[in-house]
């Protein structure tokens, strides 16, 4: 009888810890550096393969502008991991209030929080682009907490607010890159 009680207690503890682990994973900070493939467009030295190899090996995403760049640089990451730069939108919980980003940047970066289609079924190019500014921090890593309520359409004070129940991805955009401009990101936690 004593052995059955011990086995029962161990079994209950095992299953309870498993459920706590699952709950912890879904309610804790999701770090997009660890969970998602990153994509790049524009005049960057690094390509997608290089960015993701370094991300997986060193836990950092790094982008550097080519000499004499033409056009903007856009670094993208899906909120829900996908095999492509487009996929399904993510329905964040009402408990989610912000994103925390640790970064170093030589220039102003605009963060666009891309929304999905009105049906909330996919993240094809286009859609709404509520955004905020990520200020330069060229000499050291900075951690910033951005409330979802700060993301407004086109960055306008009276712009439409971000719909966190239909969130696709973040675009980190340098609209006016100069030679050697850089962005390094250590974490993007939701």
Backbone bond lengths (Angstrom), bond angles and torsions (degrees), N, CA, C in turn:
res aa  C-N    CA-C-N  psi(-1)  N-CA   C-N-CA  omega(-1)  CA-C   N-CA-C  phi
1 X - - - 1.454 - - 1.527 110.96 -
2 X 1.336 116.29 -41.99 1.456 121.38 -179.50 1.541 110.12 -61.70
3 X 1.327 117.80 -40.72 1.468 121.81 178.53 1.522 111.32 -64.17
4 X 1.335 117.56 -38.08 1.461 120.99 178.67 1.517 110.74 -64.93
5 X 1.320 117.23 -38.61 1.468 121.08 178.91 1.528 109.94 -66.09
6 X 1.329 116.71 -43.06 1.465 121.22 179.06 1.527 109.73 -61.95
7 X 1.334 116.72 -45.57 1.465 120.92 178.85 1.524 110.18 -62.23
8 X 1.318 117.74 -41.86 1.460 122.22 179.05 1.532 110.60 -62.82
9 X 1.312 117.87 -44.99 1.466 121.94 179.70 1.529 110.15 -63.52
10 X 1.318 117.20 -44.00 1.468 120.85 179.37 1.527 110.12 -64.09
11 X 1.323 117.26 -42.23 1.467 121.58 178.90 1.523 110.69 -61.79
12 X 1.317 116.88 -46.82 1.470 120.83 179.68 1.525 109.90 -62.47
13 X 1.331 117.49 -43.61 1.463 121.39 179.45 1.528 111.10 -62.02
14 X 1.336 115.99 -41.51 1.461 120.79 -179.93 1.528 111.07 -62.04
15 X 1.326 116.49 -50.16 1.457 119.80 -179.29 1.520 111.66 -67.46
16 X 1.317 117.79 -38.77 1.468 120.78 178.42 1.513 110.86 -62.48
17 X 1.327 117.38 -44.25 1.464 119.70 179.90 1.522 110.76 -65.40
18 X 1.317 117.29 -34.32 1.461 121.04 176.57 1.510 111.54 -63.13
19 X 1.330 117.30 -43.04 1.457 120.46 178.67 1.516 111.08 -69.07
20 X 1.318 117.93 -38.23 1.460 121.11 175.97 1.517 109.34 -62.50
21 X 1.344 117.73 -42.53 1.460 121.59 178.43 1.528 110.41 -60.88
22 X 1.337 117.60 -45.95 1.454 120.53 178.84 1.517 111.44 -62.18
23 X 1.325 116.99 -42.69 1.451 120.52 179.41 1.518 109.98 -64.34
24 X 1.319 116.15 -42.27 1.448 120.81 -179.94 1.522 110.22 -61.25
25 X 1.321 118.16 -40.18 1.454 121.59 -179.28 1.529 111.38 -66.27
26 X 1.313 118.29 -38.29 1.453 119.88 -176.54 1.520 112.29 -83.69
27 X 1.327 118.90 -26.56 1.450 121.63 -178.30 1.522 113.16 -97.96
28 X 1.325 117.93 -11.75 1.457 120.06 -175.88 1.519 110.53 -86.59
29 X 1.322 114.71 178.41 1.453 120.86 178.19 1.521 110.26 -64.72
30 X 1.317 115.65 123.22 1.458 121.96 174.58 1.517 105.73 -94.00
31 X 1.328 117.32 120.45 1.463 121.72 -178.35 1.526 109.02 -100.89
32 X 1.325 116.56 112.44 1.462 121.58 -176.27 1.525 113.00 -67.87
33 X 1.318 117.64 -16.97 1.465 120.24 173.52 1.529 109.02 -66.28
34 X 1.318 116.31 -37.11 1.464 121.11 -177.53 1.522 113.15 -86.27
35 X 1.332 117.81 -30.77 1.462 119.89 -168.84 1.521 116.03 -100.62
36 X 1.326 118.61 -20.43 1.459 118.94 -168.17 1.519 113.60 -129.85
37 X 1.331 115.35 147.30 1.455 122.70 172.99 1.521 108.60 -72.08
38 X 1.330 116.26 140.86 1.460 122.43 178.99 1.524 109.50 -106.40
39 X 1.340 116.13 148.82 1.460 123.09 -177.06 1.522 109.26 -125.65
40 X 1.325 116.95 150.54 1.466 121.81 -177.73 1.522 110.33 -131.63
41 X 1.335 116.07 143.48 1.459 122.15 173.25 1.525 107.00 -140.78
42 X 1.322 115.99 140.99 1.460 120.30 177.93 1.514 112.51 111.60
43 X 1.337 115.69 -175.43 1.472 121.60 -172.22 1.534 114.20 -79.03
44 X 1.327 116.17 66.71 1.470 121.49 179.26 1.528 109.97 -105.67
45 X 1.316 115.50 150.21 1.469 121.02 175.94 1.527 109.58 -68.25
46 X 1.331 116.12 -43.40 1.464 121.07 -177.24 1.527 110.77 -81.49
47 X 1.325 116.23 145.01 1.458 120.44 172.70 1.536 108.64 -104.28
48 X 1.309 116.61 178.69 1.468 121.31 -176.82 1.530 111.70 -58.09
49 X 1.313 117.48 -43.66 1.461 120.55 -178.18 1.526 111.28 -62.68
50 X 1.336 116.60 -44.13 1.467 121.08 179.36 1.521 110.88 -63.65
51 X 1.317 116.23 -46.71 1.472 120.66 -179.53 1.524 110.52 -56.89
52 X 1.319 117.01 -46.51 1.466 119.98 -175.90 1.526 112.92 -76.53
53 X 1.311 117.62 -30.35 1.462 119.73 175.17 1.533 110.03 -64.55
54 X 1.330 117.23 -46.44 1.461 121.55 178.33 1.528 110.14 -65.54
55 X 1.327 116.78 -40.00 1.473 121.20 178.71 1.518 110.73 -58.61
56 X 1.313 116.96 -46.02 1.467 120.68 -178.72 1.522 112.30 -71.26
57 X 1.322 117.27 -33.78 1.462 121.14 -177.09 1.532 112.39 -82.50
58 X 1.337 116.84 -42.78 1.468 120.91 -172.85 1.527 114.13 -113.56
59 X 1.331 117.66 -6.49 1.464 120.43 179.15 1.515 113.48 70.62
60 X 1.332 116.47 34.78 1.466 120.84 179.83 1.524 109.27 -146.43
61 X 1.325 116.20 144.86 1.460 121.93 173.63 1.520 106.44 -106.63
62 X 1.336 116.00 128.65 1.461 120.46 -177.17 1.515 110.00 -132.82
63 X 1.345 115.64 133.60 1.457 122.37 178.83 1.527 108.25 -134.43
64 X 1.334 115.69 133.14 1.457 122.31 179.02 1.523 108.89 -127.31
65 X 1.335 116.23 136.69 1.453 121.16 -179.33 1.527 111.44 -75.19
66 X 1.321 115.66 139.92 1.474 121.28 174.22 1.526 109.41 -67.31
67 X 1.333 115.84 164.95 1.462 119.95 173.44 1.524 109.65 -66.76
68 X 1.316 115.60 143.55 1.471 122.83 178.91 1.533 111.97 50.00
69 X 1.322 117.64 57.45 1.474 119.77 -176.11 1.525 112.30 -68.21
70 X 1.310 114.51 146.59 1.460 121.51 174.35 1.521 106.92 -123.17
71 X 1.313 117.08 121.00 1.461 121.75 179.65 1.518 111.76 94.24
72 X 1.300 115.34 175.70 1.461 121.94 -178.20 1.524 111.10 -87.49
73 X 1.340 114.62 160.30 1.461 120.94 173.52 1.514 107.00 -109.36
74 X 1.330 116.10 131.22 1.457 121.53 -179.41 1.524 109.43 -128.33
75 X 1.331 115.18 118.83 1.460 122.82 177.31 1.518 106.74 -105.02
76 X 1.336 118.15 124.09 1.462 122.39 -173.21 1.515 112.13 -120.14
77 X 1.332 115.44 146.19 1.457 120.95 172.83 1.525 108.75 -145.66
78 X 1.325 115.26 131.26 1.463 121.14 176.86 1.529 109.48 -74.57
79 X 1.314 117.19 145.66 1.463 121.48 176.69 1.530 109.49 -70.68
80 X 1.321 116.29 -45.37 1.459 121.63 173.42 1.526 106.68 -101.65
81 X 1.327 116.56 124.59 1.459 121.31 -176.54 1.523 110.89 -50.31
82 X 1.336 115.37 140.19 1.458 121.68 -177.21 1.525 108.71 -144.99
83 X 1.341 115.77 159.07 1.462 120.87 176.68 1.521 112.19 -82.21
84 X 1.339 116.41 0.52 1.455 120.15 179.64 1.525 109.19 -145.18
85 X 1.322 114.76 178.19 1.457 121.33 179.58 1.522 111.98 -80.68
86 X 1.309 116.42 -0.83 1.464 123.28 173.48 1.523 107.23 -131.01
87 X 1.304 116.98 149.52 1.459 120.64 -178.29 1.511 109.55 -171.97
88 X 1.300 116.35 -148.27 1.465 120.41 -179.95 1.524 109.80 -88.83
89 X 1.312 115.31 151.18 1.461 119.47 176.56 1.523 109.81 -78.87
90 X 1.323 115.31 162.89 1.461 122.72 -178.51 1.514 109.01 -110.87
91 X 1.322 115.90 135.44 1.453 121.91 176.95 1.530 107.05 -102.11
92 X 1.340 116.30 95.56 1.462 119.79 179.55 1.528 109.84 -72.68
93 X 1.298 115.06 150.19 1.451 122.06 178.55 1.534 110.45 -67.70
94 X 1.328 116.45 153.09 1.462 120.77 174.12 1.526 111.22 -61.86
95 X 1.326 117.22 -19.17 1.477 120.89 177.39 1.522 111.22 -72.34
96 X 1.320 117.67 -21.11 1.463 121.45 179.71 1.527 108.62 -74.77
97 X 1.321 116.85 122.44 1.472 121.12 -175.44 1.519 113.95 -118.69
98 X 1.347 117.87 -13.88 1.459 119.21 -172.55 1.528 111.42 -163.28
99 X 1.328 114.44 171.94 1.457 123.87 170.37 1.528 106.50 -122.88
100 X 1.334 116.78 142.80 1.464 121.79 177.05 1.524 107.57 -117.03
101 X 1.328 115.39 125.54 1.460 121.38 -176.08 1.527 109.57 -122.68
102 X 1.326 116.47 131.05 1.465 121.96 173.21 1.522 106.64 -110.77
103 X 1.334 116.57 121.00 1.461 121.40 -171.13 1.529 111.76 -150.71
104 X 1.309 114.44 168.94 1.465 124.07 170.11 1.523 105.19 -139.73
105 X 1.341 117.38 131.42 1.460 120.28 -176.52 1.524 110.94 -147.28
106 X 1.318 115.33 139.04 1.459 120.16 178.21 1.530 112.42 -79.69
107 X 1.324 117.41 -20.20 1.466 121.30 -175.08 1.525 111.09 -140.18
108 X 1.319 115.38 168.19 1.465 122.00 176.42 1.523 109.46 -61.03
109 X 1.322 115.76 133.51 1.465 122.80 176.72 1.524 107.63 -120.98
110 X 1.305 116.36 135.89 1.467 121.67 174.23 1.524 106.92 -97.30
111 X 1.317 116.77 127.52 1.466 120.64 175.04 1.517 107.52 -100.80
112 X 1.315 115.37 116.03 1.460 121.42 174.23 1.524 108.09 -96.89
113 X 1.315 116.13 128.60 1.467 121.02 173.87 1.523 105.81 -99.94
114 X 1.321 115.90 97.83 1.462 121.37 -174.31 1.521 111.56 -75.82
115 X 1.304 115.80 132.46 1.460 122.39 175.93 1.519 109.82 -96.58
116 X 1.332 114.95 160.16 1.457 121.14 177.90 1.518 111.77 -84.39
117 X 1.331 114.44 -174.04 1.459 119.56 178.50 1.529 109.62 -66.39
118 X 1.323 118.23 164.16 1.468 120.69 -177.16 1.534 113.94 -56.99
119 X 1.336 117.17 -28.68 1.466 120.46 179.52 1.524 112.01 -77.26
120 X 1.348 117.06 -13.39 1.458 120.87 -179.79 1.519 113.47 72.11
121 X 1.344 116.66 26.62 1.461 119.66 -176.24 1.518 114.13 -105.35
122 X 1.348 118.06 -21.88 1.465 118.72 178.65 1.516 111.87 -157.55
123 X 1.332 114.25 173.53 1.463 122.22 -172.69 1.517 111.48 -122.77
124 X 1.307 117.74 48.09 1.455 120.35 179.30 1.517 110.06 -65.53
125 X 1.334 116.29 157.92 1.466 121.28 -176.77 1.524 110.37 -55.29
126 X 1.307 114.93 142.34 1.459 121.26 -177.71 1.507 109.06 112.63
127 X 1.292 117.70 -148.03 1.459 121.43 177.07 1.514 112.55 77.83
128 X 1.307 114.82 -169.70 1.455 123.01 -176.49 1.535 110.21 -83.31
129 X 1.344 116.50 144.26 1.466 122.26 -177.39 1.537 111.91 -129.04
130 X 1.318 119.37 60.43 1.467 118.37 174.26 1.529 108.96 -58.43
131 X 1.338 116.72 140.76 1.461 118.04 -175.14 1.522 112.89 -146.96
132 X 1.331 113.27 164.68 1.456 122.99 175.69 1.530 108.07 -140.23
133 X 1.326 115.54 166.59 1.460 121.28 177.91 1.517 110.85 -94.37
134 X 1.313 115.07 140.44 1.461 123.09 171.75 1.532 104.76 -110.92
135 X 1.321 115.74 109.52 1.464 121.03 -173.13 1.528 111.57 -69.91
136 X 1.331 117.28 151.31 1.459 120.55 178.50 1.536 111.51 -59.87
137 X 1.297 115.40 143.97 1.466 123.82 174.52 1.525 106.16 -149.76
138 X 1.343 116.97 74.72 1.454 120.13 -170.39 1.530 116.26 -75.40
139 X 1.326 118.15 -23.58 1.460 118.51 -172.24 1.519 114.86 -102.40
140 X 1.335 117.51 -13.81 1.469 119.01 -179.96 1.521 110.17 -153.95
141 X 1.334 114.48 158.85 1.456 119.50 175.85 1.519 109.23 -72.25
142 X 1.309 115.33 137.77 1.461 123.55 179.59 1.516 108.16 -122.85
143 X 1.312 115.94 141.51 1.463 120.67 174.74 1.521 108.01 -110.26
144 X 1.324 115.51 128.25 1.452 120.61 179.93 1.524 110.25 -128.44
145 X 1.305 115.72 142.14 1.473 122.75 177.52 1.525 106.62 -107.90
146 X 1.330 116.39 120.86 1.463 121.36 -178.29 1.520 108.63 -115.42
147 X 1.315 115.69 117.89 1.470 120.84 177.88 1.527 109.37 -68.62
148 X 1.323 116.07 145.23 1.468 119.21 177.17 1.522 110.29 -59.20
149 X 1.321 117.35 -32.07 1.471 121.26 -178.88 1.532 112.42 -68.33
150 X 1.330 118.58 -11.95 1.467 121.52 176.99 1.527 111.96 -82.88
151 X 1.328 117.46 -19.30 1.463 121.21 178.89 1.524 108.30 -78.63
152 X 1.354 115.49 112.04 1.465 120.86 -179.56 1.526 109.29 -128.14
153 X 1.334 115.65 147.80 1.459 121.81 -177.77 1.520 110.74 -50.42
154 X 1.336 116.08 126.65 1.463 124.86 179.77 1.524 113.05 57.07
155 X 1.340 118.17 15.90 1.457 121.77 179.62 1.515 113.85 71.79
156 X 1.331 117.29 13.16 1.468 121.46 -177.78 1.528 110.86 -80.09
157 X 1.329 117.90 142.17 1.475 120.67 -179.32 1.534 113.22 -55.15
158 X 1.339 116.39 -34.60 1.465 119.89 -179.97 1.535 112.07 -105.54
159 X 1.330 116.30 16.90 1.466 121.00 -179.53 1.523 112.10 -68.64
160 X 1.317 115.17 155.59 1.463 121.91 178.47 1.527 109.87 -58.01
161 X 1.345 116.36 137.62 1.458 121.76 -179.54 1.526 111.49 -75.68
162 X 1.319 114.96 154.16 1.451 123.12 176.76 1.529 110.82 -63.83
163 X 1.320 115.76 138.19 1.457 121.81 174.29 1.531 107.75 -96.77
164 X 1.335 117.72 101.29 1.466 121.05 -176.66 1.523 112.63 -71.44
165 X 1.311 117.74 -7.25 1.460 121.35 178.65 1.532 111.88 -90.37
166 X 1.343 116.09 3.30 1.457 121.47 -179.53 1.534 109.38 -146.53
167 X 1.331 116.03 46.92 1.462 122.44 -173.82 1.532 110.57 -94.09
168 X 1.314 116.40 127.22 1.466 121.40 -177.90 1.513 112.96 -98.24
169 X 1.326 115.89 -59.44 1.461 119.27 -171.97 1.513 110.47 -159.41
170 X 1.332 113.47 169.57 1.448 121.59 171.32 1.520 107.84 -107.10
171 X 1.327 115.85 136.83 1.451 122.99 170.01 1.528 106.26 -111.69
172 X 1.312 117.13 121.98 1.464 122.33 173.56 1.521 105.41 -98.56
173 X 1.340 117.92 110.65 1.456 121.25 -169.42 1.529 111.52 -119.20
174 X 1.333 115.39 130.07 1.454 122.58 168.76 1.525 104.63 -106.06
175 X 1.336 116.02 103.77 1.461 120.22 -174.90 1.525 113.02 -73.68
176 X 1.336 117.33 -25.49 1.458 121.02 -177.10 1.527 110.39 -131.70
177 X 1.326 117.83 65.71 1.466 118.99 -176.38 1.524 112.35 -69.21
178 X 1.313 114.79 147.97 1.458 121.84 172.89 1.521 107.14 -117.41
179 X 1.320 117.01 164.02 1.460 121.46 -179.62 1.522 110.82 -54.01
180 X 1.333 115.85 130.04 1.464 121.11 176.27 1.515 115.87 80.56
181 X 1.327 119.30 0.29 1.468 120.81 176.65 1.524 108.32 -59.96
182 X 1.332 116.47 146.65 1.463 118.60 -177.21 1.521 111.38 -139.74
183 X 1.319 113.89 157.91 1.465 123.95 172.86 1.514 106.49 -141.35
184 X 1.330 116.66 126.88 1.456 122.48 175.04 1.524 107.10 -124.77
185 X 1.327 116.87 132.37 1.464 121.43 -178.74 1.516 109.00 -125.47
186 X 1.346 115.57 124.57 1.475 120.86 178.28 1.520 111.97 -92.80
187 X 1.340 117.46 -32.82 1.456 118.83 179.47 1.511 111.23 -157.91
188 X 1.325 115.10 148.77 1.470 124.17 173.01 1.529 104.02 -135.13
189 X 1.333 115.96 97.71 1.466 120.90 -174.42 1.523 111.36 -106.04
190 X 1.327 113.42 130.87 1.470 120.85 177.76 1.501 108.27 -109.27
